[in-house]
């Protein structure tokens, strides 16, 4: 009986200590720095934005640290990449956030993939023999500026829904972003146009949307299957295939070890490019525009160095 | 035909609706509106062009395939490099927007089965009175089935059913209310209690093949404090660290049946668990996790003499230091963890004050390899004069995220009887839904 009273008192203390919620700017948490950058473009100074995954870490393997729970607890909006990219770490964080708004289906939950153009949606039976395949399609869709525009539009709609009074502000910022993106995209496409059809190899399947938009032909991957580390036999086959097809570029995400790509590059006579697939992947890439600026500059100079296609 | 008529009618309606809109472009409209409209039209145009070109590409592909199919009935064998892309490349060349994804079984819970196979070599030398259960040579130790889904806008449910070679046990089955007022995270059902770290973990996420000696001796063995009850956890707001307080009430039955930790003979014999957890990021790659725990329940020590009011109290402290460099997170990491536990067990012959600890370190050598070491020491809960010690070295290999092979050399020095040198090995594999990575 004495113990029951103790427990009740303890619970009462827990309940009574209600936290004060900051008013004013909307708190937006994005799963990745790319989404954070797009949210910043639309939300301007009406929102506070932070992201969970850093651009230089593998977005499949982020640690579910309790410090993120604190950030999610205060969030008015959570923007996720979706397509099960965050399946290994975001669900427990959301569950422990004690924040009903940002749960799946809540008003403050936005799956950015829902309006994006998704590639590589598996057809037929899929099994894990294919590696860590994403059953809902490739989640690296933000590497196409057209998808960046679509996601920004979805963010505009969501922010306007959460703060109807600021709708004009968000709409205007989106329109401005879309216009700048149009101009930049023309520039990027023009820079890549002479090299359409250039054959490349990438480490992971991070670049299908990028390749599709800018005319690259990805002929193989350093990983034998998504999420499976390189094997000697696969590496050998890849080198032979690269030699056969005269592939001179290997694109590697900043979070993968360079040992195997370097040896592939050396044996196939190809350049190894550390190519950030995300904002924040390298220091210079501080926003969505700079991501493409950086990647396209890197590619163009590498292709030129290799002497054309 | 009906659909076509309907489509035509829709198109007409849109044209009719758009006409006054176009006329409504009066000077009263703001430039921002006009700009937004222009952008929207541009978007539509782009979208339309994209879809058209996608359709054209598909048509061309289909035509080419038909021609090719007629010319070459059997496709040539691909090299391994291109084959490697093909299984995962068994994907549609077409693209789709996310909105079109449908799944008839969408409300089924996420399901997974995790197999845990254990093997043991060497003589265990376990005395019958020892709380350790010697492992058989080969055993399909556990097959855990997990079912997890959202219940409604306010809650989710998790079930973990553990199948041994004989018998089934509900390891956990609870509802979690995710958005209660006051920031309370409430669980109701059967669950592993928030006492320390190891007690909360399922066997398949442990960094060892076995549970530490102190858990086996003082905290109810492999089952641990795992009982039906209610759990309430709240974050304690403060400007410095992540701080979470958890209070739990259970029926009062825990541990294995032969030597239960808690044993309730009456409804009032509930057991309690309280836990305070503090967490802080030291740098972006290093963090520290500290906890203190308390638990109390009724034990079975006096039942033979018809005395059922004897209690066991447990106190615990736990500390975990983690290091994982973000940019190379999939290749290298280091975890140092330790727990110390004090037990006060009332018995007919007086109260036994026992204590024990483990300290363990794991280093990730590469993407697939982990090496670990663990030191153990613990008094017996029912006879604190007996203290056993031990140590293990562990090597784990992960073929993929979904399977692992582990070997563990374990030496145990018993207070009574000869020491034991054992080699334990484990195969773990999971099928079904992708679960959360343990942290």
Boltz contact constraints between the chains, C-beta under 6 A:
constraints:
  - contact:
      token1: [A, 10]
      token2: [B, 247]
      max_distance: 6.0
  - contact:
      token1: [A, 11]
      token2: [B, 232]
      max_distance: 6.0
  - contact:
      token1: [A, 14]
      token2: [B, 234]
      max_distance: 6.0
  - contact:
      token1: [A, 15]
      token2: [B, 182]
      max_distance: 6.0
  - contact:
      token1: [A, 18]
      token2: [B, 182]
      max_distance: 6.0
  - contact:
      token1: [A, 19]
      token2: [B, 237]
      max_distance: 6.0
  - contact:
      token1: [A, 54]
      token2: [B, 326]
      max_distance: 6.0
  - contact:
      token1: [A, 56]
      token2: [B, 327]
      max_distance: 6.0
  - contact:
      token1: [A, 57]
      token2: [B, 326]
      max_distance: 6.0
  - contact:
      token1: [A, 57]
      token2: [B, 329]
      max_distance: 6.0
  - contact:
      token1: [A, 58]
      token2: [B, 330]
      max_distance: 6.0
  - contact:
      token1: [A, 61]
      token2: [B, 329]
      max_distance: 6.0
  - contact:
      token1: [A, 61]
      token2: [B, 330]
      max_distance: 6.0
  - contact:
      token1: [A, 63]
      token2: [B, 439]
      max_distance: 6.0
  - contact:
      token1: [A, 64]
      token2: [B, 439]
      max_distance: 6.0
  - contact:
      token1: [A, 66]
      token2: [B, 242]
      max_distance: 6.0
  - contact:
      token1: [A, 66]
      token2: [B, 279]
      max_distance: 6.0
  - contact:
      token1: [A, 67]
      token2: [B, 242]
      max_distance: 6.0
  - contact:
      token1: [A, 67]
      token2: [B, 281]
      max_distance: 6.0
  - contact:
      token1: [A, 70]
      token2: [B, 242]
      max_distance: 6.0
  - contact:
      token1: [A, 87]
      token2: [B, 434]
      max_distance: 6.0
  - contact:
      token1: [A, 88]
      token2: [B, 436]
      max_distance: 6.0
  - contact:
      token1: [A, 88]
      token2: [B, 437]
      max_distance: 6.0
  - contact:
      token1: [A, 89]
      token2: [B, 437]
      max_distance: 6.0
  - contact:
      token1: [A, 91]
      token2: [B, 436]
      max_distance: 6.0
  - contact:
      token1: [A, 92]
      token2: [B, 436]
      max_distance: 6.0
  - contact:
      token1: [A, 95]
      token2: [B, 178]
      max_distance: 6.0
  - contact:
      token1: [A, 98]
      token2: [B, 183]
      max_distance: 6.0
  - contact:
      token1: [A, 98]
      token2: [B, 185]
      max_distance: 6.0
  - contact:
      token1: [A, 100]
      token2: [B, 179]
      max_distance: 6.0
  - contact:
      token1: [A, 103]
      token2: [B, 178]
      max_distance: 6.0
  - contact:
      token1: [A, 113]
      token2: [B, 98]
      max_distance: 6.0
  - contact:
      token1: [A, 114]
      token2: [B, 98]
      max_distance: 6.0
  - contact:
      token1: [A, 114]
      token2: [B, 99]
      max_distance: 6.0
  - contact:
      token1: [A, 117]
      token2: [B, 95]
      max_distance: 6.0
  - contact:
      token1: [A, 117]
      token2: [B, 97]
      max_distance: 6.0
  - contact:
      token1: [A, 118]
      token2: [B, 96]
      max_distance: 6.0
  - contact:
      token1: [A, 118]
      token2: [B, 98]
      max_distance: 6.0
  - contact:
      token1: [A, 119]
      token2: [B, 95]
      max_distance: 6.0
  - contact:
      token1: [A, 120]
      token2: [B, 91]
      max_distance: 6.0
  - contact:
      token1: [A, 121]
      token2: [B, 92]
      max_distance: 6.0
  - contact:
      token1: [A, 121]
      token2: [B, 96]
      max_distance: 6.0
  - contact:
      token1: [A, 122]
      token2: [B, 91]
      max_distance: 6.0
  - contact:
      token1: [A, 123]
      token2: [B, 92]
      max_distance: 6.0
  - contact:
      token1: [A, 128]
      token2: [B, 402]
      max_distance: 6.0
  - contact:
      token1: [A, 130]
      token2: [B, 87]
      max_distance: 6.0
  - contact:
      token1: [A, 130]
      token2: [B, 88]
      max_distance: 6.0
  - contact:
      token1: [A, 131]
      token2: [B, 88]
      max_distance: 6.0
  - contact:
      token1: [A, 133]
      token2: [B, 88]
      max_distance: 6.0
  - contact:
      token1: [A, 171]
      token2: [B, 36]
      max_distance: 6.0
  - contact:
      token1: [A, 172]
      token2: [B, 32]
      max_distance: 6.0
  - contact:
      token1: [A, 175]
      token2: [B, 35]
      max_distance: 6.0
  - contact:
      token1: [A, 175]
      token2: [B, 36]
      max_distance: 6.0
  - contact:
      token1: [A, 175]
      token2: [B, 39]
      max_distance: 6.0
  - contact:
      token1: [A, 178]
      token2: [B, 39]
      max_distance: 6.0
  - contact:
      token1: [A, 220]
      token2: [B, 81]
      max_distance: 6.0
  - contact:
      token1: [A, 220]
      token2: [B, 85]
      max_distance: 6.0
  - contact:
      token1: [A, 224]
      token2: [B, 84]
      max_distance: 6.0
  - contact:
      token1: [A, 225]
      token2: [B, 88]
      max_distance: 6.0
  - contact:
      token1: [A, 226]
      token2: [B, 88]
      max_distance: 6.0
  - contact:
      token1: [A, 229]
      token2: [B, 367]
      max_distance: 6.0
  - contact:
      token1: [A, 234]
      token2: [B, 84]
      max_distance: 6.0
  - contact:
      token1: [A, 237]
      token2: [B, 79]
      max_distance: 6.0
  - contact:
      token1: [A, 237]
      token2: [B, 80]
      max_distance: 6.0
  - contact:
      token1: [A, 237]
      token2: [B, 81]
      max_distance: 6.0
  - contact:
      token1: [A, 238]
      token2: [B, 81]
      max_distance: 6.0
  - contact:
      token1: [A, 241]
      token2: [B, 79]
      max_distance: 6.0
  - contact:
      token1: [A, 241]
      token2: [B, 81]
      max_distance: 6.0
  - contact:
      token1: [A, 255]
      token2: [B, 327]
      max_distance: 6.0
  - contact:
      token1: [A, 257]
      token2: [B, 331]
      max_distance: 6.0
